[in-house]
Amino acid sequence: MPPQKDLYPDIAPYRTGELPLDDIHTMYFEESGNPAGVPVVFLHGGPGAGANHSHRRFFDPKHYRIIIFDQRGSGRSKPLGETRQNTTPLLIDDMEKLRRHLEIETWFVFGGSWGSTLALAYAERFAERVTGLVLRGIFLFTQRELDWFYQDGASNLFPDAFDRYVAPIPEAERGDLLKAFYKRLTGKNAAARAEAAAAWARWEGETLSILGPKQRPPRFDEADFLDAFARIECHYFHNKGFFDTDGWLLDQAEKFGDLPGVIVHGRYDVVTPLSSAWALHKAWPKSQLKIVPDAGHSSLEPGIVSELIKAS
């Protein structure tokens, strides 16, 4: 068996900037690696999670011109946690605005979890701008996936974490948890909003890794992150991802044609089950599917890291 690949050494960006998007939003972006290298754009998850320094480390800095940005309302983009004028079509427009701003003709697109959703949506609209895709933890934004993770499914595998997730919601409202959380995350009661944000976000944080709740990332204890992440994620889920129909992404997969791509997915991914990656692979003949046998959803599990770096 070949040795596993590890993340590249940490590097600093050689350029950072802010790109005005409209009368509300300003995008943070950065470039690192080789200014004359192959352009690659990294799409973070969530929606609402934001990017961080470790995301540069999936790419050979000698080979790639690494472009990272924080989506509307996320990370270092402003204003943090803003849901107004925050939709999937607008995020796709933002990517095009950034591509033109950086004077890039085509780029390689890399995204995980919600980042895989956005990558697919972008490629289906602007296939001529994409040289290839590397995707992790496929999320096709179907009602079935939302129900599995936020209502009934993953709860059977992580009942301890699920009890903490539903704790802020009265029994009478637990028949529709997405609706109950949305009411609190968009309401005016600051205490209820903070409690709901922490419960919503930590449910995902405690189920990311195959090792379970004890591997919850430290940022899931940061109040600003919890609020922005939960509000934006719930905003998108409440609005069905701003897609025309349930299953729209998969229905459009035929548009990829000969576009090359690699799909990396953990066998025991509880957040976004393997069935979504399997369905996408079948609908996209040019894709390669790499199933990591000892991994969950987290991009930083060793087997996931290794396959993503091999792919890039």
MISE-400654 format. One record per residue (C-alpha): x, z, y. Coordinates in pm, whole numbers, padded with zeros to 5 digits, always signed. Layout:
# MISE-400654
XZY ...
# end
This chain:
# MISE-400654
+00000+00000+00000 +00145-00096+00343 +00221+00193+00580 -00041+00289+00835 +00006+00181+01195 +00010+00443+01469 -00078+00428+01838 +00179+00274+02069 +00364+00515+02303 +00176+00633+02608 +00229+00419+02918 +00125+00435+03282 -00067+00155+03454 +00132-00070+03685 -00180-00129+03896 -00501+00059+03967 -00784-00044+04194 -01145-00006+04299 -01382-00302+04298 -01707-00278+04497 -02000-00391+04281 -02307-00346+04502 -02448-00109+04765 -02423+00185+04522 -02145+00133+04266 -01767+00094+04282 -01566+00018+03967 -01234+00181+03880 -00998-00054+03697 -00635-00054+03589 -00374-00284+03438 -00084-00187+03213 +00158-00348+02972 +00299-00695+03040 +00169-00860+03362 +00244-01200+03205 +00101-01107+02864 -00218-01201+02682 -00512-01051+02875 -00716-00798+02680 -01008-00597+02818 -01100-00259+02668 -01467-00154+02669 -01530+00218+02635 -01817+00379+02452 -02115+00589+02544 -02259+00436+02752 -02121+00679+03006 -01809+00803+02826 -01546+00645+03052 -01196+00532+02956 -00878+00738+02925 -00502+00699+02887 -00512+00687+02506 -00704+00359+02518 -00395+00176+02645 -00217+00274+02326 -00408+00039+02096 -00213-00257+02232 +00150-00370+02217 +00251-00332+02584 +00513-00606+02548 +00254-00858+02433 -00065-00768+02621 -00181-00747+02979 -00411-00448+02921 -00720-00425+03144 -00925-00107+03134 -01222-00019+03354 -01486+00251+03380 -01842+00121+03358 -02105+00204+03620 -02152+00579+03660 -01867+00659+03419 -01522+00813+03441 -01346+00728+03767 -01607+00478+03884 -01831+00599+04164 -02079+00759+04188 -02036+00956+03866 -02350+00982+03652 -02552+00736+03862 -02831+00563+03667 -02976+00352+03949 -02879-00015+03922 -02716+00061+03589 -02819-00186+03316 -02656-00395+03044 -02695-00728+03232 -02531-00570+03537 -02238-00442+03326 -02189-00795+03194 -02191-00926+03552 -01937-00657+03641 -01702-00780+03368 -01722-01131+03507 -01660-01004+03859 -01352-00819+03736 -01226-01120+03538 -01250-01341+03844 -01098-01074+04067 -00795-01056+03836 -00779-01438+03816 -00805-01440+03437 -00934-01756+03269 -01004-01610+02923 -00945-01273+02763 -00948-01092+02432 -01230-00833+02414 -01188-00497+02240 -01471-00242+02218 -01593+00047+02008 -01936+00206+01955 -02137+00122+02271 -01825-00078+02368 -01895-00299+02064 -02252-00349+02190 -02132-00452+02534 -01861-00675+02385 -02117-00858+02173 -02360-00894+02463 -02082-01028+02687 -01956-01271+02422 -02305-01401+02355 -02342-01484+02724 -01987-01591+02803 -01841-01710+02473 -01621-01961+02656 -01437-01673+02825 -01359-01486+02501 -01057-01569+02285 -01149-01317+02016 -01312-00981+01946 -01195-00657+01787 -01488-00421+01739 -01518-00068+01602 -01818+00142+01502 -02077-00132+01542 -02388-00034+01735 -02655-00309+01752 -02893-00104+01967 -03188-00112+01728 -03464+00146+01715 -03363+00216+01358 -03014+00323+01472 -03153+00542+01751 -03399+00710+01517 -03126+00770+01258 -02897+00956+01496 -03126+01115+01754 -03438+01193+01551 -03405+01206+01173 -03120+01086+00951 -02783+01218+01056 -02960+01555+01080 -02951+01573+00700 -02572+01548+00695 -02499+01776+00992 -02789+02025+00993 -02580+02293+01164 -02488+02066+01455 -02843+01926+01465 -02988+02273+01515 -02762+02316+01819 -02871+01973+01946 -03245+02048+01935 -03216+02406+02058 -03319+02331+02422 -03632+02144+02310 -03950+02339+02224 -04092+02280+01876 -04396+02105+02022 -04178+01830+02176 -03944+01766+01885 -04154+01479+01748 -03988+01254+02008 -03649+01401+02095 -03537+01105+02306 -03842+01146+02529 -03792+01523+02552 -03426+01494+02650 -03496+01214+02898 -03751+01434+03077 -03495+01713+03119 -03196+01492+03201 -03388+01319+03480 -03575+01626+03603 -03510+01846+03905 -03445+02170+03716 -03064+02196+03735 -03034+02462+03465 -03252+02270+03219 -03060+01951+03294 -02724+02117+03228 -02847+02277+02904 -02991+01946+02782 -02676+01752+02878 -02452+01991+02686 -02673+01981+02375 -02711+01602+02381 -02343+01526+02431 -02207+01788+02192 -02429+01658+01912 -02232+01334+01930 -01902+01515+01985 -01951+01725+01672 -02035+01429+01448 -01766+01182+01559 -01507+01280+01300 -01527+01287+00924 -01403+01647+00963 -01719+01743+01152 -01786+01990+01435 -01441+02152+01432 -01295+01820+01557 -01514+01803+01869 -01297+01654+02148 -01208+01887+02439 -01387+01677+02700 -01719+01785+02546 -01657+02118+02720 -01625+01960+03068 -01944+01996+03274 -01902+01674+03478 -01839+01468+03167 -02134+01621+02981 -02377+01546+03264 -02267+01186+03324 -02239+01101+02955 -02577+01247+02858 -02769+01109+03158 -02636+00754+03128 -02664+00741+02750 -03021+00869+02754 -03106+00631+03040 -02991+00333+02831 -03160+00453+02514 -03487+00523+02695 -03479+00164+02824 -03396+00010+02483 -03054-00101+02606 -03220-00344+02847 -03240-00600+02566 -03533-00839+02533 -03630-00743+02178 -03536-00496+01908 -03252-00655+01710 -03173-00909+01982 -02796-00875+01943 -02799-00959+01575 -03040-01246+01631 -02791-01402+01876 -02486-01374+01648 -02504-01741+01553 -02381-01822+01905 -02036-01696+01809 -01971-02006+01598 -01597-02021+01531 -01510-01726+01754 -01264-01509+01556 -01318-01138+01525 -01234-00824+01332 -01485-00544+01268 -01343-00200+01185 -01586+00063+01057 -01554+00401+00890 -01730+00428+00554 -01869+00771+00653 -01959+00690+01013 -02264+00906+01086 -02308+00808+01454 -02334+00433+01386 -02390+00374+01013 -02197+00107+00824 -02517-00092+00763 -02497-00227+01119 -02142-00356+01071 -02241-00507+00737 -02537-00691+00893 -02323-00825+01177 -02053-00942+00937 -02308-01135+00730 -02453-01299+01042 -02107-01391+01181 -01916-01583+00912 -01588-01596+01104 -01563-01217+01127 -01343-00999+00908 -01485-00660+00811 -01239-00375+00749 -01412-00072+00595 -01198+00241+00629 -01274+00455+00322 -01181+00796+00465 -01311+00782+00823 -01614+00853+01036 -01687+00722+01387 -01392+00841+01593 -01147+00576+01711 -00861+00825+01665 -00895+00887+01293 -00574+00761+01128 -00730+00486+00918 -00933+00355+01211 -00628+00354+01440 -00424+00166+01182 -00682-00108+01127 -00749-00151+01501 -00379-00194+01575 -00335-00439+01287 -00629-00635+01426 -00497-00643+01781 
# end
